Amino acid sequence: MRPSDRDDSGSLDEGVIHDVLRNGRRRLVLERLRESGDEQSVGDLAEHIAEVESGESPPPRNVRQSVYISLHQTHLPKLDTLHIVAYDSAAKVVSLGGTAVELEPYLVDDPAQRPFAMLTFTTCLAGLALVLAGWMGMPVIARVDPRLVALVVLVIVALVSGAELGLLARNRI
């Protein structure tokens, strides 16, 4: 790994991360390793990627072979050099490496992986319901100024959003 692959904090440089994730086969390797949570053989990874790329199961032999060669010669050594995966080229097995966690924010598409999104959404809905209940004359809520309710809800939303942004900036979620 070159020193230029890291930023001042010792993390992978954002340009390096984008370069790694720009390639579909590397993304598929990382997704497969994250899903399995265990080491995978290069053959199994090639089979999976060839299925995705060809849309056939089992994939054509020539596609599987092309994927296998590109993984073995190009993609896995690059990921191994950056410590994103641990690649044993003799045993032909791959597992997630120490810096793989730094790519998480770029790979997460599942809303369940964004814990603050649901909290922010729920807070907004609750605030909207309270303001509407006040305007409709609900007994207890009608006595509270709707501007105060809106202000409190906006402050909570800002705090939750700020916490999520802070964690994203530190690559913790």
N, C-alpha and C positions, 0 to 999 in steps of 0.2 A: 504494500500500500504506500502510495506517495504521500508526503506531508501535505500536498495541495488538496488531497481528498478529504481533509478534515478542516473544520473552521476553528476559530479561536478557542471555543469551549471544548474542543476535542471530539465533537460529534461529526458525523459525516456531513460534508458540504452539501447544501441543498441542490446544487448543480449536479453533483455525483448521484444523489438520490434520484433526481429526475432522469438522468442518463440511464440508470439501472432500470427504472420502471417504464421507460419509453419502449422497451422491447417486450412484446407480448409473451414470448416464451419464458423470459425471466419472471414476469408477473405471475404466470401460471405455476412456475416452480414454487414461488413463495406462497401463493395461495394454497397449493396442495400441501406443502410442509406445514403451514399454519393449521389447516383443517385436520391433518392426521395427528399433529403433535408429536410425531415420532420420525425416526429416520426413514428414508425411502431409497429404494434402489434406483439407479439411473434408468434401468429398463422399465420399471413401473412408472417413473416420471415421463419417460418418452412415450410410453403407451397412452397415458392419460392425455398428454399434450397433443399427440397425434389424433386421438379421438375428438378432442375439442376442435382442432384445426380442420379435420376432414369431415366431421359430422357423422362419421361411420364408426360402428362398434362391431367387430374389431376394426381398427383402422388399416388401410392398405399397408403392406409391408414396406414399400418404398418411402411412404410418408413417415412411418415409425423409425425407419433407419436414418432418414434425413434429420429427424428431430434428435435422435440419439447422438448422432455425430456432432451436431451443433451444440448440444448440451455438454458433451464430453470435451470438445475442443475449445469452445468459446465461452458459453454462458456460465457454466459452473466454475471454471477457473477464475473468471472475473468476479463472481459473487464470493468465492472463497478468498481471493486476495483482499477484498473489502471486509472480510469477516462477517458477511451477511449470512453465508452458509458455511458449514464445515463439510468439505468435499474430500472424501478418501478415494482418490483415483485408482488405487490398487484394488480396493474392495468394491469399488463402484457404488458407494452409498453416500447419501447426502442428508444432512440435518440442518436445522436452523442454527446460525452462529450468533455470536454475542451482540453484533450491531443490528441484527434483524429488527429488534424492537424500535429502532429509530425510523423504520419505514412504516410502522403501524398507522400513523395518522394519514398516510397517503394511500393506504390500502383499505381502510375501514369504510364500508358503504352501508353497513347494517345500522339502522337507527337505534337498535338495542345497545350498540357499542358507544353511543353518544348519550351518556347518562343525563346530561343537563338539558338536552333538547326537549325531552318529555316534561321535565320540571318547568322549563320556560313556557312551554305550550300550555300546561295545566294552570300555571300562574296567570297567564293572559286570559284564559277562559274564566277562571274564578273571578278575576277583576272585572271582566266584562259583565258577568252575571251579577256581581254586587252593584255595579253602577246601574244596570238595568233595573234591578230590584229596588234600588233607591228611587229612581225616576218613576217607577210604577207605584210607589207609595207603600212598600212593605213596611210593617209597623216599626221594627227596631232599626232597620237599615235606612229608612226614610229620614231619620233624625241626623244621620251622618252626612256631612257635605260630600257630594259625589266627586268633587275635585280632590278632596283628601283621599278618598278611596283610590282614585286614578293615580294620584301621586305615590301612594304607598305601593301599589301594584307596579308602577313604572320603576320605582327604586329597587324592588325585589327582582324584576326582570333584568335590570341593569347589573345588579350584583351577580346573579346567576350567569348571565352572558359573559361578564368580565371574568368570572372564575373559570368558565369553560375556555375562553380565549387564552387565559394565562396557562392553563394546563396544556392546551394545544401547542402553545409556544414552547413549552418545555418537553413536548413529545411524551406526555404521560398518559394521554387517553387516545 
